């Protein structure tokens, strides 16, 4: 099991990296590392990588919330997160980059929508799980 501190530091550093990366922009990064990189596929590859790493940001925020909580609350949430994040990244990777005719007309299924939906579900389920486990542990403390 990953320790609280390790999860917080790694997800925090990756979140900061993603935010700085977003601020700089894919075209500037490609031009810096590859002369004329904006003309190549480099920006599109970086976009795909960035979208696949998007679930790291809510992981960091939730690891920050659980950092000060009891060990049983953290372990319950961490087991869920360790399973959810890789599955989420695989689903994002496998989803189409652009909308196809199979997508819903008003809300097409693309990498961006899958990343957003999986992160949203992750946050909602995590908050429910954390609150549920926290309330159980508080009851146990009160009962002695």
Secondary structure, 3 states (H helix, E strand, C coil): CCCHHHHHHHHHHHHHHHHHHHHHCHHHHHHHHCCCCCCCCHHHHHHHHHHHCCHHHHHHHHHHHHCCCCHHHHHHHHHHHHHHHHHHHHHHHHCCCCCCCCCCCCCCCCHHHHHHHHHHHHHHHHHHHHHHHHHHHHHHHHHC
